[in-house]
Amino acid sequence: MVRARPVGSRSAEPPRIQPVTEPTPEQLEQLSSVAGTAPGSKPANIFATLAHHPRLLRRFNQFGGTLLFRGLLPAREREIVILRVGWNCGSVYEFGQHTIIGRAAGLADSEVSALAGGDISQFVEHEQALIALADDLCSEDSASDATWDQLRARWSDAELVELLVLAGFYRLVAGFLNSAAVQLDPGVPGWPEDVQ
């Protein structure tokens, strides 16, 4: 079954804000501190675009880095939430980047594809609750009582706080990526093949 991509994605359009290509010393300092960016290599488009505001880029990296590298949630569960938020918000950039990260966290290609509006029955119950949380927050700005009850049965208060902040942060990121029309980086996949 072919699924339609969600509304909002602008990756096929020219960027509304061009990534920084000749950074100032302040921009370069912030870009060189981005996790996963090798010295002398080209930073990902999201960071090169955020570099127009170096102080904001620094805080963005600190906050996002905490969620990605120093959070309480297992990587697989974290990526389920991020990918589903990316799908719900129509952010092909977010979905593509986190397809790579999600695979490294143990998600199979069929699971990544299912997170793009497909059949989620292959996920275990607590993972389906994470998907429901992303769906609820992206459509209603609040977890439903049924979703909350499922989450509460598994996760601690600290983990619940992190789940809510994680979903909210990646909604913010998706809005930035879509509104600025940040382009996919070379080698980053777009939507799954069964999404047009």
C-alpha positions in Angstrom: 0.0 0.0 0.0 1.3 3.4 -0.9 0.9 6.1 1.7 0.8 9.8 1.1 3.4 11.9 2.8 2.2 14.2 5.5 1.6 17.9 4.8 4.4 20.3 5.9 7.5 18.9 4.3 9.4 21.5 2.2 12.6 19.6 1.4 11.8 19.6 -2.3 11.8 23.4 -2.3 14.8 25.7 -2.3 16.0 26.5 1.3 14.3 29.6 2.7 17.4 30.2 4.8 20.7 29.2 3.1 23.1 27.2 5.3 26.2 29.1 6.4 29.0 28.2 4.0 31.7 30.6 5.1 31.3 30.7 8.9 32.6 33.5 11.1 34.9 32.5 13.9 32.0 32.4 16.3 29.9 30.3 14.0 32.9 28.0 13.3 33.4 27.5 17.0 29.8 26.4 17.5 29.8 24.2 14.3 33.0 22.5 15.4 31.3 21.5 18.7 28.4 19.6 17.0 28.5 15.9 18.0 29.3 13.7 15.1 30.9 16.4 12.9 34.5 15.5 12.1 37.0 18.3 12.2 37.1 20.0 8.8 34.0 18.2 7.5 30.9 19.9 6.3 28.3 20.1 9.1 24.8 18.8 8.5 22.4 21.4 7.0 20.4 21.8 10.1 23.4 22.9 12.1 24.8 25.1 9.2 21.4 26.8 9.1 21.1 27.2 12.8 24.7 28.7 12.7 23.1 32.0 11.6 22.4 32.4 15.4 25.5 30.9 17.1 24.3 31.4 20.7 21.1 29.6 19.8 23.0 26.8 18.0 25.1 26.3 21.2 22.0 25.9 23.4 20.3 23.8 20.8 23.3 21.4 20.7 23.4 21.3 24.5 19.6 20.5 24.9 19.4 18.1 21.9 22.6 16.4 23.0 21.2 15.8 26.5 18.1 14.1 24.9 20.2 12.1 22.4 23.3 11.1 24.4 22.6 11.6 28.1 18.9 10.9 28.5 17.2 8.2 30.6 15.3 6.5 27.7 16.7 3.6 25.8 17.9 4.6 22.3 15.3 2.4 20.5 12.4 3.9 22.4 13.7 7.4 22.0 14.0 6.9 18.2 10.5 5.5 17.9 9.1 8.7 19.4 11.3 11.0 17.3 10.5 9.2 14.0 6.8 9.2 14.7 6.9 12.9 15.6 8.9 13.6 12.4 6.2 11.7 10.4 3.3 13.5 12.1 5.0 16.9 11.5 5.8 16.1 7.9 9.6 16.6 8.4 11.4 14.5 5.9 14.7 15.9 7.1 14.0 14.8 10.7 12.7 11.5 9.6 15.7 10.8 7.3 18.3 11.7 9.9 16.6 9.6 12.5 16.1 6.7 10.2 19.9 6.4 10.3 20.1 6.9 14.0 17.1 4.6 14.6 18.7 1.8 12.6 21.8 2.1 14.7 19.5 1.9 17.8 18.1 -1.4 16.6 15.1 -0.5 14.5 14.5 -2.7 11.5 13.6 -1.1 8.1 10.1 -2.5 8.4 9.7 -0.8 11.7 11.0 2.5 10.4 8.5 2.2 7.5 5.7 1.4 9.9 6.5 4.6 11.8 5.7 6.5 8.6 1.9 5.9 9.0 2.0 2.1 8.5 0.8 -0.8 10.5 2.3 -0.6 14.0 1.2 -4.0 15.1 4.8 -5.3 14.9 5.7 -3.1 17.9 5.3 -4.5 21.4 2.6 -2.9 23.6 4.8 -0.3 25.4 6.3 0.8 22.0 2.8 1.2 20.7 2.1 3.5 23.7 5.1 5.6 22.7 3.7 5.9 19.1 0.3 6.8 20.6 2.0 9.5 22.7 3.6 11.0 19.6 0.3 10.9 17.7 -1.6 12.4 20.6 0.9 15.3 21.2 1.1 16.1 17.5 -2.7 16.1 17.0 -4.1 17.2 20.4 -1.1 18.8 22.3 -1.8 16.4 25.2 -1.6 12.7 25.8 -5.0 11.0 26.0 -6.0 9.3 29.3 -5.7 5.9 27.7 -2.1 6.6 26.4 -1.1 8.1 29.7 -2.3 5.1 31.6 -0.2 2.8 29.4 2.9 5.0 29.8 2.4 5.4 33.5 2.4 1.6 33.9 6.0 1.3 32.5 7.9 4.6 32.9 9.0 6.5 36.0 8.1 10.2 36.5 11.6 11.2 35.3 11.2 9.1 32.2 7.7 10.5 31.5 9.1 14.0 31.8 11.8 13.1 29.3 9.3 11.5 26.9 7.1 14.7 26.9 10.1 17.0 26.5 11.6 14.7 23.8 8.4 14.8 21.7 8.0 18.6 22.2 11.6 19.3 21.3 11.4 17.3 18.1 8.1 19.0 17.2 10.0 22.3 17.5 12.8 20.9 15.4 10.4 19.7 12.7 8.7 23.2 12.6 12.1 24.8 12.1 13.2 22.3 9.4 10.0 22.6 7.5 9.7 26.4 7.8 13.3 27.1 6.8 13.0 24.4 4.1 16.3 22.7 5.2 17.4 20.3 2.6 18.3 16.7 3.1 22.1 16.1 3.5 23.8 13.8 1.0 23.3 10.2 1.8 20.4 10.7 4.1 17.2 8.8 3.1 13.9 10.6 2.7 10.6 8.9 3.3 10.3 5.1 3.1 9.8 3.9 -0.5 6.1 3.2 0.1 5.4 6.8 0.9 4.9 9.3 -1.9 
